[in-house]
Amino acid sequence: MKYRLADCIWASISRLVAAAAIGLWLAFAICPTVFAADGAQAAAAAKEAAAKLQAYLRNLEKSKGQPDYSKPPASEYLKRIFAADALAALPAPKANDFGWLLDWVVSVDQTYVAMIMFGAKALTDENVGRNVIDYQDNTMPAAAFRLRLYERIARTVPSLPSDERKQERDTIERVNQGMVQLATGMAGFTRIRLKLENVRLTAAALRDTVTVWAPLATAKERAELLARLEKALVTNKDAGIADAINVVSTMIKNVKD
């Protein structure tokens, strides 16, 4: 079948969904905190938009319709959830950012799962492949945003007081695990033939965040990442990603156990 998942595609999707499970767990683990103004507003807008997009998708499933992420209302919801400009414009991380960043990642992960699982009953359902590939102009930027958001959370952790870091140890560990899972899944997508612009933005997100997630990966995870990136240079040799992939690979190889 057209959308029957090849092993390499399913492996990448499963990694991205596994990472999303971290965000869903965080929904039950977030503690009240003082919110920073702009970031908190972006996180609150994302939460509201995520609820509306999920309702939009549920209604479409009931009516046997198909989503159109290029037009309102879906396009407006996605802008608020995956607000790349707002994330990029944030000032240096502060301890007070931690709570609303976790809120934001919950909204982002819930949305991503809803998008790729639209019309699917299980992860191996062919609809998952259809959603990822047919809507790649939305799912690939969403995955890239997720990685950048997780990386921002990881860079915020050192600003937390030591006693709070101890209290949030489980949350921090799950965020770190989710980030490595995300990076591994995205590395897998660089080795298949997607639209070149989507391969490029995926490689760029990996390059821009690698200094944070690579040291968190185990030796086995690093080996898997390197194998996927090596295949990417062959499969997408015309995508202009060699420099980005080489930066990522070099950083991974330089990690010491």
N, C-alpha and C positions, 0 to 999 in steps of 0.2 A: 504494500500500500504506500501511497505517496508520503504519508506522514508517520509511517511506522518508524520508531526511533532506532537509528543505528546505535551500536554500543557506545561510541564516543560521544554522541549527542546526549543519550540518556545519562551517561556518567556525569556530564557537565551539568545537566538540568538537576540531577539528584543532589549534586553539591550545592547548587544555588538554593534549592528548597531546604536542604539540611541547614544551611546558614539562616534561612528565614525562620526556621523553628526556634533559633536563638532569640530572634526578635519577638516571637509570640510568647516565649517564656518570660521575657522581660516585662511584658504587659502585666504580669502578676507579681513582679519583683520590684517595680519602681517605688521608691520612697518619696514622700513629699520633700520639696526642696525650694530654695529661693530661685526664681527664674530671672535670667538676664533678658533685657527688653526685646531687642530685635530677634534674636534667636528663638526666644520663647514664643514670639508672635508667629514666626515661620512654622514652628513645631505645632502650634495650636491650629494654624490654617491648614497644615498638612493633615492633622487628625480629623478635622471637619470634612475636608475634601475626600479623604480616604473612606470615611463612612458613606459619603454620597456616591462615590465611584463603586463601592461594593454593592450598594443598593441598586445602582444602575445595571450592574452586571447580573445581579440576581433576577431583576425584572426581565432582562433580555433572555436569560436562560428559560424563564417561564414562558415567554412568548416565542421561543425558538428563533430569536433574532441574533444578529452578530454585532459586536461592538465596533464603533468607529471612533478611534482615538484621535483622529485628525480634526474632528469637529466638536463644537460644544454640544452637550455639557462635558463630555469626557476629556476633551483637550484642556479645558480650564481646570478640571480636577487634577489632571496630571501635572500641570504647571505648578500647582500649589504643593503637591505631594513631593515631587522630585524637583525642588526649587534649587537648581544648580547655582544660579547667580547669588541667591541668598546665602547658600552654604559657603561659596567662595569668598563672599564679602565679609564673613564673620571676622572679628578681631582675634587677637591671640587667645588661646584657650584659657579659661578660668574655672576654678572649682565649681562655681555656681552654674556653669553650663551643663554639668553632668546630667542633671535630672531631665531637662527639656531635650537634650540630645537623645536620651533613652526613649522619651516619648515619641520623638520624631522617627527613630529607627523602627519602633513598633508599627507606626502608621505605614512606613515605607515597605516593611516586610509583609504586612498583611495585604497591602495593595499588590505587591509583586506576585504573591501566591494566588490571589484572586484572578489576576490577569492570565497567568500561565495555566491555571487549573480551570479556566472557563469551559464549561461543557464536559469536563472530565470527571470521572469517578475515582481514578487512581493515577499515580504518577506515570505509570506505563501506558496509560490511555493514549491513543494516537492523537487525540485532541490537544494534548500537551505539546507534542511536536508541531502541530499546526499553529498553535498560539505563539510559540517561540519563533518559528520561522516566518509565518505570514505577517506577524506583527512585530518583526524585529526592529523596526524603526522606533518602537516604543519599549520593547522588552530589553534591548541591548543598552540604550541610555539609562533605563531604570536600574539595570544591574550595575552599571558603572557608577551611578549615583550612590547606590547602596554601599559599594566598596569605599567610596570617598567619605561617606557618612560614618561608617564603622571606623575608618582610619582617624577621623576627627575625634571620635569618642576615645580611641586609644591614646591619642595625643593629649587629651584632657586629663587622663588619669593621674599623671605625675603632679598635677596642680592640686589634687585632693589632699587634705590633711591625712596624716598617716593613720589616724584612728578610723577615718572614714574609708580609706582604702581597705583596711582590714574588714570593716563591716560589709563592704561591697565586693569582697573577694570573689564570691561565686558569680556575681554579675560581670565583673571584669574578666574572669576566666572564660565565661560564655561568649562575651563580645570578642575576645581574642580568637577563640575557636571558630566563631562565625566568620570572622574576617579571613582566616586562612581557608576555610571552606569556600568562601566567595571567590577568593583569588584563584583557587584551584579550578573551580567551575568556569570562571571567565577565561583562564588560560586554555581550557578545553575548547572554548568557542573560537579562539584565535586559530585553531588548527582545522576548522571546517570552512567551507566556502559560503560566507555570508556576503552581504553588500560590503564593498570595500570600506565605505565610510564607517560602518559599524564595527568592522575589524579594527580600524584605526582608533576609534574612540575607546574600544575595549583595551587595546594595547597601551594607550595613553594612560588610562586609569590604573592599570597594573604598574606602569613605570612611575607614576606620580606618588604611589602609595607603598611601593615595595620596601622602602627603608623601615617601615613600621611593621608590616606583616611578615616579611621574610624571617626575621629572627625568632618569630613565634612558632614557625613551622618545625615539625620534627624532621629528622633526617629522611625518613620514608616519604613524608609529604614533599620535602624539597626535591627528592629524586623524581617524584611523579610530576611536579611542576616543571622541572627541567625537560623531562621527556615530552610533555605537551608543548612547551615553547619551541623545542627543536622541530617538532612536526609543523608548527605554525610557520616557520621560516621557509618550509618547503611548499606547504599548501597555499599560503598567501604571499608568495615571494613578490608578487606584483602590487601588494597593498601599501608598500612604503612603511612597513612596520619594523624593519630590521634593526634600526637604531634603538627603538623602544624595547624590543624583545631582548636585544643584547645587553642593554642596561639592566633589565630585570634579571636575566640569567646570571650576569656577573655578580650582582648583589646577592643572589641566592647562593652562588658558589662560594662567596666570601664569608658566609655565615659559619661560625665556629660552634661546635657542640660544647 
